[in-house]
Amino acid sequence: MPSNSQKRAIEEHRRRLTERGLGRFEVRGLEVDKDLIRSIARRLAANDDAASALRAELARRIVGAEPPRLGNVLAALRRSPLVGADLDLAREETLGRDPGL
Protein backbone atom coordinates (compact mmCIF):
# COMPACT_ATOMS: atom_id res chain seq x y z
CA MET A 1 0.00 0.00 0.00
CA PRO A 2 1.50 3.37 -0.99
CA SER A 3 2.38 5.85 1.72
CA ASN A 4 0.80 9.30 1.97
CA SER A 5 3.78 10.93 0.28
CA GLN A 6 3.59 8.45 -2.60
CA LYS A 7 -0.14 9.12 -2.99
CA ARG A 8 0.48 12.87 -3.05
CA ALA A 9 3.25 12.44 -5.62
CA ILE A 10 0.99 10.37 -7.87
CA GLU A 11 -1.88 12.88 -7.54
CA GLU A 12 0.46 15.76 -8.32
CA HIS A 13 1.91 13.96 -11.33
CA ARG A 14 -1.57 13.22 -12.71
CA ARG A 15 -2.64 16.82 -12.09
CA ARG A 16 0.32 18.07 -14.14
CA LEU A 17 -0.56 15.62 -16.92
CA THR A 18 -4.14 16.92 -16.95
CA GLU A 19 -2.90 20.52 -17.14
CA ARG A 20 -0.91 19.56 -20.25
CA GLY A 21 -4.03 17.99 -21.76
CA LEU A 22 -2.81 14.43 -21.36
CA GLY A 23 -4.76 11.51 -20.00
CA ARG A 24 -4.00 8.02 -18.79
CA PHE A 25 -5.35 5.00 -20.66
CA GLU A 26 -5.41 1.31 -20.05
CA VAL A 27 -5.49 -0.82 -23.17
CA ARG A 28 -5.36 -4.53 -23.77
CA GLY A 29 -3.29 -6.07 -26.48
CA LEU A 30 -0.68 -8.60 -27.33
CA GLU A 31 2.53 -8.52 -25.35
CA VAL A 32 4.55 -8.20 -28.58
CA ASP A 33 2.73 -4.93 -29.41
CA LYS A 34 3.45 -3.20 -26.10
CA ASP A 35 6.48 -1.21 -27.30
CA LEU A 36 4.74 -0.27 -30.55
CA ILE A 37 1.65 1.04 -28.74
CA ARG A 38 3.78 2.99 -26.28
CA SER A 39 5.78 4.59 -29.08
CA ILE A 40 2.57 5.54 -30.92
CA ALA A 41 1.19 7.06 -27.70
CA ARG A 42 4.42 9.06 -27.17
CA ARG A 43 4.34 10.34 -30.75
CA LEU A 44 0.66 11.37 -30.47
CA ALA A 45 1.27 13.03 -27.09
CA ALA A 46 3.81 15.36 -28.73
CA ASN A 47 0.80 17.00 -30.46
CA ASP A 48 2.92 18.47 -33.25
CA ASP A 49 2.63 18.27 -37.04
CA ALA A 50 3.99 14.71 -37.10
CA ALA A 51 1.43 13.69 -34.48
CA SER A 52 -1.38 15.23 -36.52
CA ALA A 53 -0.23 13.39 -39.62
CA LEU A 54 0.02 10.10 -37.71
CA ARG A 55 -3.42 10.67 -36.15
CA ALA A 56 -4.99 11.31 -39.56
CA GLU A 57 -3.28 8.28 -41.12
CA LEU A 58 -4.34 5.98 -38.27
CA ALA A 59 -7.91 7.26 -38.46
CA ARG A 60 -7.96 6.74 -42.22
CA ARG A 61 -6.61 3.20 -42.01
CA ILE A 62 -8.57 2.05 -38.98
CA VAL A 63 -11.89 3.74 -39.68
CA GLY A 64 -11.48 3.41 -43.42
CA ALA A 65 -12.48 6.98 -44.19
CA GLU A 66 -11.14 10.47 -44.03
CA PRO A 67 -11.29 12.22 -40.65
CA PRO A 68 -14.60 14.02 -40.14
CA ARG A 69 -14.73 17.58 -41.39
CA LEU A 70 -16.85 20.46 -40.23
CA GLY A 71 -20.09 20.95 -42.11
CA ASN A 72 -20.80 17.30 -42.92
CA VAL A 73 -24.36 17.51 -41.59
CA LEU A 74 -25.14 20.54 -43.73
CA ALA A 75 -23.56 18.87 -46.77
CA ALA A 76 -25.67 15.75 -46.20
CA LEU A 77 -28.83 17.81 -45.94
CA ARG A 78 -27.98 19.58 -49.18
CA ARG A 79 -27.57 16.19 -50.93
CA SER A 80 -30.98 15.05 -49.73
CA PRO A 81 -33.48 14.05 -52.44
CA LEU A 82 -36.03 16.34 -50.75
CA VAL A 83 -34.02 19.48 -51.53
CA GLY A 84 -36.25 21.76 -53.57
CA ALA A 85 -39.38 19.69 -52.90
CA ASP A 86 -42.32 21.92 -52.04
CA LEU A 87 -43.41 20.24 -48.82
CA ASP A 88 -46.16 21.56 -46.57
CA LEU A 89 -44.96 20.75 -43.07
CA ALA A 90 -47.72 22.64 -41.22
CA ARG A 91 -49.66 20.56 -38.67
CA GLU A 92 -53.27 20.88 -37.65
CA GLU A 93 -53.64 22.16 -34.11
CA THR A 94 -55.89 20.07 -31.87
CA LEU A 95 -56.93 20.39 -28.25
CA GLY A 96 -55.96 16.80 -27.58
CA ARG A 97 -58.20 14.14 -26.14
CA ASP A 98 -60.13 13.81 -22.92
CA PRO A 99 -58.23 11.50 -20.56
CA GLY A 100 -61.50 10.45 -18.95
CA LEU A 101 -60.23 10.60 -15.41
DAMODA-V217702 format. One record per pair of residues at least 24 apart in sequence whose C-alpha atoms are under 10 Angstrom apart, sorted by the first residue. I is the first residue (numbers start at 0). J is the second residue. Records with the same first field share a line. If there is no record, write none. Layout:
BEGIN
I: J + J
END
This chain:
BEGIN
19: 44
20: 44
21: 45
END
